[in-house]
Amino acid sequence: MGYASNNGDLADKAVSTKEQMILFSIGQPDENQQEYCIPILMIKEIREFEKPTKLPHSPHYVEGAINLRGNILPVINLATNLGVQPELNNPRRIVVIVEYEGRTFGLLVDRVVGITDISSGEIQPVSVDASTSELSGLVMVEDKMIGILRLDNIVSQLVGGSGGAAAMEF
């Protein structure tokens, strides 16, 4: 027995909402390389890596700070933050400048892979506590499992929220 309804069509459209995401990777190629993504609308710009100024007493995953047109921004080494062995001496390292809830910071990644459209219906939830997880879900893109980063949890770690890291002002 089937129902013909406009409401069903609206529900199907809501499930298949697509969002553009930028894909990037961290870690040693062919060893423990992992790929993640974030919504492209959160990205202000992508810059070549420049050696940041070290910040005393900062968490181990904070690479330091950079000057972006007069604004001092912390740079988070995403590999270190997520417990992945970073790719050292990589000349293609990139800093993705992100703005989230009024805070701007850099994410140091090993390489930008590309941009893709991800449908909300394709995202699989992760089976960990969402309030502490760095991932909001997982999605398959071209036979690769990609983690969708939760920037709210990364920011809360950086500013001393529920992540328990030392508080930083930025």
C-alpha positions as a printed Julia matrix, in Angstrom:
170×3 Matrix{Float64}:
  0.0    0.0    0.0
  1.59   3.29  -1.05
  0.73   6.86  -0.26
  1.0    9.74  -2.69
  1.91  12.85  -0.76
  3.82  16.07  -1.25
  5.13  15.73   2.32
  7.07  12.61   1.33
  8.73  14.52  -1.52
  9.75  17.28   0.89
 11.19  14.76   3.35
 13.22  13.11   0.56
 14.62  16.48  -0.46
 15.55  17.32   3.15
 17.43  14.02   3.52
 19.42  14.6    0.34
 20.65  18.12   1.17
 24.16  18.5   -0.23
 26.96  20.53   1.26
 30.32  21.33  -0.31
 33.21  20.05   1.78
 36.95  20.48   1.46
 38.89  17.22   1.81
 42.38  17.13   3.29
 44.76  14.51   4.6
 47.11  14.17   7.54
 49.77  11.59   8.34
 52.43   9.66   6.48
 51.35   8.63   2.95
 50.56   4.92   2.6
 51.08   4.31   6.33
 48.63   5.99   8.67
 47.33   8.7    6.33
 43.82   9.78   7.21
 41.4   12.03   5.37
 38.97  14.5    6.89
 36.65  17.21   5.68
 34.95  20.38   6.85
 32.25  22.52   5.23
 33.78  24.87   2.7
 31.73  27.79   4.01
 33.79  27.75   7.24
 37.03  28.34   5.34
 38.33  31.87   4.97
 41.42  30.94   2.95
 44.09  28.34   2.33
 47.73  29.35   2.77
 51.13  27.81   2.33
 52.7   26.75   5.6
 54.87  29.35   7.26
 56.74  28.57  10.43
 54.59  29.9   13.27
 55.89  31.65  16.38
 55.88  29.24  19.32
 53.49  30.07  22.17
 54.74  29.22  25.67
 52.54  26.94  27.79
 50.28  26.11  24.85
 48.84  22.61  24.34
 51.1   20.18  22.46
 48.93  20.3   19.34
 49.2   24.09  18.97
 51.97  24.66  16.46
 52.19  28.36  17.34
 50.73  31.58  15.96
 50.87  33.35  12.61
 50.17  36.91  11.55
 47.36  37.1    9.02
 47.08  40.7    7.81
 47.56  42.1   11.3
 45.55  39.41  13.13
 47.39  36.89  15.28
 45.94  33.38  14.79
 46.75  30.13  16.58
 47.65  27.22  14.31
 46.52  23.75  15.35
 48.54  20.81  14.06
 45.58  18.61  13.18
 47.66  15.42  13.0
 49.04  15.94  16.51
 45.58  16.91  17.79
 44.04  13.71  16.43
 46.9   11.42  17.52
 48.28  10.76  14.02
 52.0   10.77  13.24
 52.42  14.0   11.21
 54.3   14.01   7.95
 57.51  15.85   8.8
 59.51  17.78   6.21
 56.53  17.96   3.87
 56.99  20.98   1.59
 53.29  20.84   0.64
 51.91  21.41   4.15
 48.95  23.78   4.12
 47.27  25.98   6.72
 43.51  26.08   6.3
 42.24  29.31   7.88
 38.87  28.57   9.47
 36.27  30.8   11.06
 33.92  29.16  13.5
 31.53  30.97  15.88
 33.47  34.22  15.65
 36.88  32.61  16.23
 39.5   32.39  13.51
 42.35  29.88  13.6
 44.51  27.79  11.32
 44.45  24.03  10.83
 47.8   22.63   9.71
 47.2   19.73   7.31
 49.59  17.71   5.14
 47.74  18.23   1.87
 44.44  19.41   0.44
 42.85  16.58  -1.55
 39.94  18.41  -3.16
 36.35  19.56  -2.85
 33.31  17.32  -2.93
 29.56  17.51  -2.41
 28.35  15.37   0.48
 24.7   14.56   0.96
 23.49  14.61   4.54
 21.89  11.2    3.9
 25.33   9.69   3.18
 26.78  10.63   6.59
 27.06   7.78   9.08
 27.12   8.69  12.77
 30.15   7.75  14.9
 29.52   5.57  17.91
 31.31   7.7   20.49
 30.2   10.48  22.82
 29.41  13.38  20.47
 30.25  15.95  23.13
 33.92  14.87  23.18
 34.42  13.43  19.69
 36.31  15.38  17.06
 34.07  13.77  14.42
 30.43  14.44  13.65
 30.26  11.48  11.29
 31.89   9.39   8.58
 31.21   9.33   4.86
 32.48   7.24   1.95
 34.04   9.26  -0.89
 35.51   7.3   -3.8
 36.05   4.13  -1.71
 37.71   6.07   1.13
 36.27   6.62   4.56
 36.4   10.34   5.39
 35.87  11.81   8.86
 33.77  14.97   9.13
 35.41  17.21  11.73
 33.44  18.82  14.55
 35.03  22.25  14.8
 33.04  23.05  17.94
 34.94  20.38  19.9
 38.31  21.44  18.46
 37.59  25.07  19.43
 36.43  24.07  22.93
 39.71  22.19  23.45
 41.66  25.23  22.33
 39.87  27.66  24.62
 39.73  25.35  27.62
 36.22  24.01  27.29
 35.2   20.4   27.78
 38.36  19.14  26.1
 40.34  20.03  29.22
 43.22  21.75  27.42
 44.83  24.91  28.71
 42.74  27.96  27.83
 43.96  30.22  25.04
 42.57  33.56  24.0
 42.08  34.09  20.27
